[in-house]
Amino acid sequence: MENVKAPTRTIRLIRPPNTDGVGVFCLDIDGKCQFYTFLEIRCEIGGRGFAVHRLGQGELYHVRVGAPEDRSCECLGFLRWGRCKHVAGLAALIKKGELPTRL
């Protein structure tokens, strides 16, 4: 049986949220960049909520970031595995202090 290597992922904040709250980040997965716009949205059930849109794909996901019980995403990866690049990426930006609370 082959050992499958997990992809190398990094995230960069390309543009911090502007006055309307919209920002841009880049997920680099094994050397391929995927650009996303994001907007922090109100979340009444725990964690911080974000609307995340992958540029060029038309995909929009609602993502929650917080304690383990306050994490969710509408993408297929999260629905299947309970974790995804969107939650991990936003959590990393928050942990680095690059996404201060707006709401």
N, C-alpha and C positions, 0 to 999 in steps of 0.2 A: 504494500500500500504506500502511495506517495504522501509525503508531508506537504501540505499546501501552505505556502507562506502568506500571511495576512498582508494586505496592501499597506503601503506606507502612506499615511495621510497627514497633511498639514493644513492649517487654515491661516489666512491673512485677512485683516480688515483692510479693504481697499478704500472705502470711503465711510467715515463715521456717519451716523444718522444726521441728516440735514434738519432744517427747521420744521419740516413736515414729518420728521421721524424716520425717513427712508434712508437706509444705508446699503452698502455693497460689501460682500465678502467673497473670497475665492477659496474653494476647497481644492487642494492639489492632491490627487490620488495617483500614486506611481508616475508622477511627471505629467499628468493630464489635468489641466485647470478647468474647473467648473465654476462659473460665476453665478452668484445669487443676489437678488435684492431682498431686503428684509424690513419689516416694520413691527415694532413692538405693539402688541394689542392687549387689551384688558383680559385678565384671566381670573375668573371668580372661584376656581376649584383648586388652586394651589400652584405654585411655581410662577414663572414668567412666561407669557404667551408671545409668540411671534408668528407672523404670516411670512412665509419664505417662498420665493419664486425663482426657479432656475431659469436664467436667461436663455432664450433660444429654444426652450422646450415646452413652455406653456404650462408647466407643472406648478401648482400652488399647494403648499403643505401648511397646516397649522401645527406648530411645534410648541411643546411645553418643556421648560428647563427648570430644574430645581432638585429637591431631594429625590432619591430613587423612586419614591411613590408618586412624585409630581413630575414625571417625565413621560412624554408621549409624542408621537408624530404620526401623520397619516400616510407616510410612505410605506411601500411594500416591505422594505427592510425591517422597519420597526414592527410592522404588523406580523411578520414572520418570526423575527428573532428577539424582539423586545428591546432592541438598541439600533441606532443608526448614526450615520455621519452627520445628519442635521442637528440632532440633539448633542452629540459629542462636540461638534464644531462650535455651536453657540455656547455651550457650557465652558469650553476652553477660552473663548473670547471674554466671557463674564469673569472667569477665574483670573485672567490676566488684567482685569480692570479696564478693558477696552469698550465695554458696553455698560455704562452707568445706567441706573434705573431711571426711566423717563416717566413712568406712570405713577 
